[in-house]
Amino acid sequence: MSVAAVHEIWGDIRVGSLEVRLALSAAEVDAAQALRYRIFYEEMRAKPTPEMAARHRDADAFDEICDHLLVLDHARDGDPVVGTYRLLRRSVADRLGRSFYTASEYDIAPILAQPGELLELGRSCVDGRYRNRATMQLLWRGIAAYVSGHDITLMFGCASFPGTDPAVHALPLSYLYHFHLAPAAMRPRTLPDLYVDMNRLPKEAIDARAALLALPPLVKGYLRLGGFVGDGAYVDRQFNTTDVCIIVKTDLVTRKYRERLT
């Protein structure tokens, strides 16, 4: 199914001046890459390659094979792209003989062993002026439409904590390990030479309420949809983050947003 065909099936998904849809041109993908650069490298202090720094774009080889979900503000002067998510289906990766970005951090064999269409989620970011409930819900409505249109059964990807010191995040990492670890049959694990133990505090010492407050909003969003985490964190020094692997079955995603898409 082409990008244009998916957009035609969805129809318009809008809230006021905001619209969510897939990128329809190279220029729109470029705008998403520019937004990613501003958020990841200028705001979050990731370390760009010389080429990225010269172009002010966050870009890699995966961009050319992924779909790019965009939130656009049609009332904004200049570039309307204010949010983005990068989407890669298993059927596309297999057809092109490519792996997934997550495989550079995690052993995802247990995920790949699951039946049905899979979707990798990545490179999620939203302009600081639009980090609110309305924008995030619009992004999730777009993901739900994409999931429904492609009969996706399982989503996965990396979600990040700020900074490269896992000890700073001992409480929320331990909470995820003790209360939201994925079932063994689908549980990814950080690659052996990159593995960082998430089990930093005993289960009985965890204040669940405080842990939830310490979770990044995106991770909390995945958990609300019944998400799980893999075993082990990964310290990404280029992006200045500590990553966890998220797995989400899509039945709750489509059920939650179905009424908003019809």
C-alpha positions in Angstrom: 0.0 0.0 0.0 1.5 3.4 -1.0 1.8 6.4 1.3 -0.8 8.2 -0.8 -3.2 5.2 -0.6 -2.9 5.0 3.2 -3.6 8.7 3.4 -6.7 8.4 1.2 -8.0 5.6 3.3 -7.5 7.5 6.6 -9.0 10.7 5.3 -8.1 13.8 7.3 -7.1 13.4 10.9 -7.2 17.0 12.3 -7.6 18.9 15.5 -8.0 22.6 14.8 -5.0 23.7 12.6 -3.1 20.5 13.4 -3.1 17.5 11.0 -1.4 14.1 11.3 -0.5 12.1 8.2 2.4 10.5 6.4 5.1 12.5 4.6 4.2 12.7 0.9 7.4 14.1 -0.5 11.1 14.3 -0.1 10.7 17.9 1.1 8.5 16.8 4.0 11.0 14.1 5.0 13.7 16.8 5.0 11.5 18.9 7.2 11.2 16.0 9.7 14.9 15.5 9.6 15.4 19.2 10.4 13.0 19.0 13.3 14.9 15.9 14.6 18.2 17.8 14.4 16.8 20.7 16.4 15.4 18.5 19.1 18.1 15.8 19.4 21.3 17.7 18.7 20.5 21.3 19.6 18.2 20.8 22.5 19.2 17.3 23.9 22.9 17.7 23.1 23.4 14.6 21.0 26.7 14.5 19.1 26.2 15.0 15.3 28.5 13.7 12.6 30.3 16.4 10.6 27.9 15.8 7.7 24.8 16.2 10.0 26.3 19.3 11.6 26.9 20.9 8.2 23.4 20.1 7.0 21.6 20.6 10.3 19.7 17.4 9.6 19.4 14.1 11.6 19.5 11.5 8.9 20.7 7.9 8.4 20.2 5.1 5.9 16.9 4.0 7.5 15.2 7.2 6.4 14.9 6.1 2.8 13.0 2.9 3.6 10.8 4.2 6.4 7.4 5.9 6.4 7.5 9.3 8.2 4.5 10.2 10.3 4.1 14.0 10.6 2.1 16.4 12.7 1.7 19.6 10.8 0.4 23.0 12.0 -1.2 24.7 9.0 -1.5 27.9 10.9 2.2 28.2 11.5 4.4 30.5 9.4 7.1 28.7 7.5 7.8 25.0 8.0 4.5 23.4 9.3 6.1 20.1 10.6 6.0 20.1 14.4 6.1 16.4 15.3 7.3 13.2 13.7 7.7 9.5 14.2 9.6 7.1 11.9 7.9 3.8 11.0 9.4 0.6 9.5 7.4 -2.5 8.8 8.8 -6.0 8.8 7.5 -6.7 5.3 9.4 -3.6 4.0 12.6 -4.5 5.8 12.4 -8.1 4.6 11.7 -7.2 1.0 14.8 -4.9 1.0 17.0 -7.3 2.9 17.4 -4.8 5.7 17.5 -5.1 9.5 15.9 -2.8 12.1 17.6 0.1 13.9 16.8 -1.5 17.2 18.9 -4.5 16.3 22.0 -2.3 16.7 21.3 -2.2 20.5 19.2 -5.3 21.2 18.9 -8.9 20.3 15.4 -8.7 18.8 15.2 -12.4 17.7 12.3 -13.0 20.2 10.4 -10.2 18.6 11.1 -11.4 15.1 9.8 -14.8 16.0 6.3 -13.4 16.6 3.8 -14.0 13.9 2.2 -11.3 11.8 3.3 -7.8 10.6 5.7 -6.0 12.9 6.3 -2.2 13.2 9.4 -0.5 14.5 8.8 2.9 16.0 11.6 5.4 16.2 13.0 8.9 16.0 10.0 10.4 17.8 10.1 14.1 18.7 7.8 17.1 19.0 8.7 20.8 18.8 8.8 22.2 22.4 5.9 24.6 21.8 3.7 21.6 20.9 4.5 19.2 23.7 1.0 18.8 25.0 -1.8 16.3 25.2 -3.4 17.3 22.0 -0.3 16.8 19.9 0.6 13.5 21.4 -3.0 12.2 21.0 -2.9 13.2 17.4 0.4 11.3 16.9 -1.2 8.2 18.5 -4.3 8.5 16.3 -1.9 8.5 13.3 -0.1 5.5 14.6 -3.4 3.7 15.2 -4.6 4.4 11.7 -1.3 3.1 10.3 -1.5 0.0 12.4 -5.0 -0.7 11.3 -4.2 0.0 7.6 -1.3 -2.5 7.6 -2.7 -5.2 10.0 0.2 -4.7 12.4 0.1 -7.0 15.4 3.2 -5.9 17.4 5.1 -2.6 17.7 8.6 -2.2 19.1 11.4 0.3 19.4 13.7 2.2 21.7 12.6 4.8 24.2 15.0 7.1 26.0 15.8 8.6 29.3 17.9 11.8 29.2 21.6 11.4 29.9 24.1 8.6 29.9 24.3 7.8 33.7 21.9 4.9 34.4 22.4 5.4 38.1 20.4 8.6 37.8 17.4 6.6 36.7 17.8 3.7 39.1 14.2 4.0 40.4 12.3 4.1 37.1 14.6 1.5 35.4 14.1 -0.8 38.4 10.4 -0.2 38.3 10.2 -1.2 34.6 12.3 -4.3 35.2 10.2 -5.6 38.2 6.7 -4.6 36.9 6.8 -4.4 33.1 9.3 -6.9 31.9 8.1 -8.5 28.6 7.1 -12.2 28.6 10.2 -14.4 28.0 8.9 -15.5 24.6 9.0 -12.0 23.2 11.7 -10.4 25.4 14.6 -8.7 23.7 17.9 -8.3 25.5 20.6 -5.7 25.2 23.5 -7.0 23.1 26.0 -8.6 25.4 28.8 -6.1 25.1 26.3 -3.2 25.5 24.2 -4.6 28.4 23.3 -2.3 31.3 21.4 -4.0 34.2 18.0 -2.3 34.9 17.6 -4.2 38.1 19.2 -1.6 40.3 16.9 -1.6 43.3 15.0 -4.5 45.0 11.4 -4.8 44.2 10.2 -4.2 47.7 12.2 -0.9 47.9 10.3 0.6 44.9 7.8 3.5 45.3 5.7 2.8 42.3 4.1 6.3 42.3 7.5 8.0 42.5 8.8 5.7 39.7 5.9 6.6 37.4 6.5 10.3 37.9 10.1 9.8 37.0 9.3 8.0 33.7 9.6 10.0 30.4 6.2 10.8 29.0 6.7 8.6 26.0 7.5 5.6 28.1 4.4 6.2 30.3 2.4 6.4 27.1 3.6 3.0 26.0 2.8 1.5 29.4 -0.8 2.9 29.3 -1.2 0.9 26.1 -0.1 -2.3 27.9 3.6 -2.1 26.8 6.5 -4.1 28.1 10.2 -3.6 28.2 13.1 -5.8 27.2 15.9 -6.9 29.6 18.7 -4.4 29.9 19.2 -0.8 29.1 21.6 0.7 26.5 23.7 3.8 27.0 23.7 5.8 23.7 26.6 8.2 23.9 25.9 9.8 20.5 22.3 10.7 21.4 23.1 11.4 25.1 20.4 9.0 26.3 19.9 5.8 28.2 17.6 3.6 26.1 15.1 0.8 26.9 13.4 -1.5 24.4 9.6 -1.2 24.3 7.2 -3.8 23.0 3.5 -3.1 22.5 0.7 -5.4 21.2 -1.5 -3.4 19.0 -4.9 -4.6 20.0 -5.3 -2.0 22.7 -3.9 0.8 20.5 -6.5 0.2 17.7 -9.3 -0.3 20.2 -8.6 2.9 22.1 -8.4 5.1 19.0 -10.9 3.3 16.7 -13.8 5.5 17.6 -11.8 8.6 16.8 -10.9 7.4 13.3 -14.4 6.7 12.2 
